[in-house]
Amino acid sequence: PSEASLPAELRIRIPSAAGEPNALAVRSADGSLTNLSYTQNVLGEWSEIVFTTTLPEVQLEYYDPTLKKDGSQRTFHYKWSGDYPVEALTIQIQQPMGATEMKITPNTTNVAVGKDGLTYYVTQVDSLAVGQGFEVSLQYRKSNDSLTAESLQVQPSAPMGNVTSTTTVTGNFIPWVLGGLGVFLIVGSVTWWFWQARTVKPRQKSNRSRRRRLVIEPKDVIPEGAVYCHHCGKRAMPGDRFCRACGTKLRP
C-alpha cells in the first residue's frame, strides 16, 4: 500500500514444481538491476520466496514446467494465490508461432499483434483483495515442438531502462507475464513485478536476521552494456539472439 515503508519484507508463493527462481532483482532509478538474496521454504505444492527490498520495483522470474501435452493439444493453467492485495493485475499471454485454436479462460477481447508478428492476449483485473485468487487457463494446438525463437531473427536488445509499463496505477502494480509458451513448449515463464508507491518513506534499519537483508555484492551489479529483452525485461546472456523467457527478437 502507499503508506508502506521501506525496507519491506515480501513473501511470494510460486509453484514448487518451478524449483528455484530464475531471477530476483530490484531496479534502481537509473534502470540498473541488482540481484537480491532470498530464502525458499517448500510448503507442499507451493514454495514461499522470502526476501527484503529497499527499492519499490522488484522482478521475480520463474519457469513453470506444468504445460501439458496430449498429441497436438497444449494446456496451461495459472493461479494467482492472493497473498497480497492487488490494485491492478495484468496477465499477458504470447501465442506460440504455429499455434492454432487458441482458447483462453476467462475470455479476453484485448488482442494485438506485436512488432515481432506474434499475437498477444491481455487480461486485466482492476483489484483483488488479500486471499482473493485469480485463475487463467489456456489451450491451443501445435503440430510440432519447434520453438518460436528459432523462427525469429535476432538482434541485440535495448537496455531494460528504456522499457516502460503500459499500465500505471497508484500504489502497488503487479503485472504477471506469461510469455514463455512461445519459447518453451514444456516450460512456461512467469515474471512478477511489485511496484510500490514512490512516495513511501524509508524506515530505520531493523534487527532482521542477516539472511533476510538485501545483499549487494560486486558480482551482483549488472555490467555496463548488458542486454535486456525490451518486451519482458529478462537479461540476455552473451551471444543470445532471442529472449530466453518470451521469445521476442532482441533489439539493438
C-alpha positions, 0 to 999 in steps of 0.5 A: 500500500502507499503508506508502506515503508521501506525496507519491506519484507515480501513473501511470494508463493510460486509453484514448487514444481518451478524449483528455484527462481530464475531471477530476483532483482530490484531496479534502481532509478537509473534502470540498473538491476541488482540481484537480491538474496532470498530464502525458499521454504517448500510448503507442499505444492507451493514454495514461499520466496522470502526476501527484503527490498529497499527499492519499490520495483522488484522482478521475480522470474520463474519457469513453470514446467506444468504445460501439458501435452496430449498429441497436438493439444497444449494446456496451461493453467495459472493461479494467482494465490492472493497473498497480497492485495492487488490494485491492478493485475495484468496477465499477458499471454504470447501465442506460440508461432504455429499455434492454432485454436487458441482458447483462453479462460476467462475470455479476453477481447484485448488482442494485438499483434506485436512488432515481432508478428506474434499475437498477444492476449491481455487480461486485466483485473482492476483489484483483488483483495488479500486471499482473493485468487485469480485463475487463467487457463489456456489451450491451443494446438501445435503440430510440432515442438519447434520453438518460436525463437528459432523462427525469429531473427535476432538482434541485440536488445535495448537496455531494460531502462528504456522499457516502460509499463503500459499500465500505471496505477497508484500504489502497488502494480503487479503485472504477471507475464506469461510469455514463455509458451512461445519459447518453451513448449514444456516450460512456461515463464512467469515474471512478477513485478511489485511496484510500490508507491514512490512516495513511501518513506524509508524506515530505520534499519531493523534487527532482521536476521542477516539472511533476510537483508538485501545483499549487494555484492560486486558480482551482483551489479549488472555490467555496463552494456548488458542486454535486456529483452525490451518486451519482458525485461529478462537479461540476455546472456552473451551471444543470445539472439532471442529472449530466453523467457518470451521469445521476442527478437532482441533489439539493438 
